[in-house]
Every structure is written in C-alpha cells, then in structure tokens.
C-alpha cells in the first residue's frame, strides 16, 4: 500500500476504536545496515517515522513484526544470507543451530526496528516453522533432544535480546502448542498469540500447556486467510470465525485480540538460476485486496463491543441498512449473496453446481441498489463477478482437459477462450479503478495479471496448436487491447488524509 493509503486506512481503524496496528513490514521496511532486504516498495525512513507518529496521535500503537525464524524468504533469497538457510531448496526458514551466524543478523534487524517503533512490544514471529529438524544437524538435535528443545534453544535467545532492547517479545503460539515440552524455558515476558482461523479450540495443541507456565496470551482471528483467493472469498467462514473465537478468547482470559489479514498464503514458488541462486519469488496464492473487507472489520469491532457472540446474519442485515441504505429485506439478500457459494474447487470436481450458486450470488448483488458508500459495495459485486467468471472458465477448462477433447475442437475452444479474455479486460478495468491509490500501480498490474494467467496460458497453447502452416496469424486478443489507468490514481496517491488537530485527537 502506498503511504497515503496506509494513513487513510489507519485513520479508519481509529474511528472504529481500535488501539493497535500490528505490521509485518517484511521487505517494505527501510532497513539500514541490511538495506539489500528492502524491496522496491519499501517506505523511506521519513515516511515510516512520520506514519508511526501519526498513529500515535490517533491513539494507535504500532507493533512491528520482524520474523526471525520461518517466513523469512524475503531475507534468505539474498546471497548475503544464503548461509543461514535451513534448506537450499525451500528457503522459508533459518537454521536454528547456525546461531553464531544467525544471531548477529537478527540482533541488528531487531535493533533497527526498535529504533523506529516506540511500542513496548516487538513481535518476533515464529509461526509455521515446518522445516524444524530438516537439515542434518537439526535432525540430529531433534532426535536426541526433541523439536521443542530445538525451537526453544534458538528462539529464547531472540526473545532475550528483545527484552534487552527494553521491549516485550510477542510470538505466534502454534509451534510451541505442537511441541510444548520446553516452553517453560521461554522468558516470562513473552506474549503468545493463539491464532485460530475457524477451527476447534486447541487446534494446534492444548493452550493450558502455555497458560500453566504463567504466560500472557492474546487471541487472533482472520479477515483473509486460506482458502481465500481472487476467485473465492469465504465470507461465512470469516464471519463464523469472528463469532466463535472472540468469545472463546474472552472466556479463556486472553488479554488481547487481533484480527489478522493475509494477502498471500505465505508460501512461495522459487525461480532459480544455479547453485542456489534465487532469481525471484512467486506467491502461491493471492487474495482480493484489503480494500474490499470493511464489513468484516466492522463485524470484528462489534464482536469486541458486545458480551454475547455476534450473530453474523443479523449483523450483515443491520450493516446493509446503516452503511448502504438498503432495506432489511435487501440485507437478508446481501447475506445470502455473500454466503451462498463457499466451495473450494478441487481438481476433477464437477463445477456445475458451484457455478449455479455463483450465478445466483452475482444476480442477487446486481439486484441490490445501495445509495450510500457505493464504491465499497462495488468491491463486493466485483468479488462475486470474479467468482462467477472463474467458475465459467473452470467449466470450459474441464471440457478442454477431458479425455474426449481432440484437435478438431481447438478452433471452437480457442474462440471461446478469446471471449473470456475479452471479458476479463472489463473486470480488470473495474479492479484497477476500485483499487486505484490503495495499492501501488505495479502491484495492481500484478494482481490483474494473476486473475487470468492460467486462462491466457491455455489460450496461447491452443491458439498455437490450431495454426495452419504458413498461415497469417493475428496477435492474440489480449495483446491487441490495453487497459486504461483511471485518472484518479495519481490524485489519490498525492492527497494523504488530513491529520487531526491536537484537540480532535484528544476527543
């Protein structure tokens, strides 16, 4: 997100009454001594420090999340840090036994983070370290002393350094819930976050194993997570997660509650050159931008405010009336449209029934006519349209992938694919206009290209296979037309939100 969009978003969080923003900056952070990590989207130091001060004036504490174990692809992709990898084929995790080399790097990263964030907390990550015990040295230690010891011996030193910086370390709880034997050796200043995205309580392990050692615990539900992508938003799962886990965290005595939002799965494919040299990383899943999910944020806030569990359908109906100016009856239709189609498509699945549901969801939203916050509603419509479009393509793709498909059918199927590509341009134009200024221009292009990448690859394959020798071939449809950048994108990026006066901040 460009900084003006981030500032505007955090102003809305303050209006909701939220008091904390936990940010996993990754490569968008402007590292000092380790500047090679920072990406082309990294903020400047001045932007970052100004933003954190702005959040402070809004009453929002910015907690930085610096991954120090897993999910460190954005660090380990660089040759400078290649020696820290647990694996040379899956570079998602540092090796915990290479502490002599690893600790100096993360001490400097954490000290840098601490210098720009006045929060009393620093989140050190630690989730999904699935390669734990992978390399020969780690495997030997795990077999001899256990995975819990392997994890704790490394991570407790990271936590101790954060404490030395005058901060409290926060970490995800999943790995030590799975392997709790040595959890008692973690410093008592640690705060564990029990994240649950719609499962039964104690999904990763018995939380009492951590609570019994006297640690403070926060809970975390999800706004965007698996299996969501550009063609599926699991509205019902997200509402139910908020409905169930907020009261559970309260009843368990958790002292804080988070709503997480993940734009990708956190799993990447790698483009290699040779000898372990990484050329690029590609996220395995992309999710519709955060711009379209205010309704879930509002549901989370409402769940925090009330003592009884949130009733999602009644909430959506009320939101439709108050936010969009719809009738209560239309509010019920909105709920139906959002929750009718929640199926995750698997290879070989008959998509016909799913497509029928996607069609109905789209029709329901088309029939609704909000007279307030129309752009927000258009995000909901676009998500439904992307879903219906994708299901139609999956039906066509299943015909092409069937054993009955032959070269005689190529011209017909190629023409059908051309129509899909043509239609995608309209959807992509809407996506660009709705998200102009919310994401960087290049980021929007990447998202747009991801919508139809498989479709375009299939078209290229079939159009080539259907050509006659020496025939004159026109450029493919998707090469002949171009998308127009909305004129508002420059304006949106040049006008940050006006900061409140000191009196308004106090109020």
Secondary structure as GFF3:
##gff-version 3
##sequence-region A 1 507
A	DSSP	alpha_helix	3	16	.	.	.	ID=ss1
A	DSSP	beta_strand	20	23	.	.	.	ID=ss2
A	DSSP	three_ten_helix	26	28	.	.	.	ID=ss3
A	DSSP	three_ten_helix	35	37	.	.	.	ID=ss4
A	DSSP	alpha_helix	45	57	.	.	.	ID=ss5
A	DSSP	beta_strand	61	65	.	.	.	ID=ss6
A	DSSP	alpha_helix	73	76	.	.	.	ID=ss7
A	DSSP	three_ten_helix	79	84	.	.	.	ID=ss8
A	DSSP	alpha_helix	99	116	.	.	.	ID=ss9
A	DSSP	beta_strand	121	123	.	.	.	ID=ss10
A	DSSP	alpha_helix	136	145	.	.	.	ID=ss11
A	DSSP	alpha_helix	147	164	.	.	.	ID=ss12
A	DSSP	beta_strand	168	172	.	.	.	ID=ss13
A	DSSP	alpha_helix	174	178	.	.	.	ID=ss14
A	DSSP	three_ten_helix	183	185	.	.	.	ID=ss15
A	DSSP	beta_strand	191	195	.	.	.	ID=ss16
A	DSSP	alpha_helix	208	211	.	.	.	ID=ss17
A	DSSP	beta_strand	216	224	.	.	.	ID=ss18
A	DSSP	alpha_helix	235	252	.	.	.	ID=ss19
A	DSSP	beta_strand	256	261	.	.	.	ID=ss20
A	DSSP	beta_strand	268	272	.	.	.	ID=ss21
A	DSSP	beta_strand	278	283	.	.	.	ID=ss22
A	DSSP	three_ten_helix	290	292	.	.	.	ID=ss23
A	DSSP	alpha_helix	294	305	.	.	.	ID=ss24
A	DSSP	alpha_helix	312	324	.	.	.	ID=ss25
A	DSSP	alpha_helix	328	339	.	.	.	ID=ss26
A	DSSP	alpha_helix	352	366	.	.	.	ID=ss27
A	DSSP	alpha_helix	374	400	.	.	.	ID=ss28
A	DSSP	three_ten_helix	407	409	.	.	.	ID=ss29
A	DSSP	alpha_helix	410	435	.	.	.	ID=ss30
A	DSSP	alpha_helix	441	451	.	.	.	ID=ss31
A	DSSP	alpha_helix	453	465	.	.	.	ID=ss32
A	DSSP	alpha_helix	477	480	.	.	.	ID=ss33
A	DSSP	alpha_helix	488	494	.	.	.	ID=ss34
A	DSSP	alpha_helix	502	506	.	.	.	ID=ss35
###
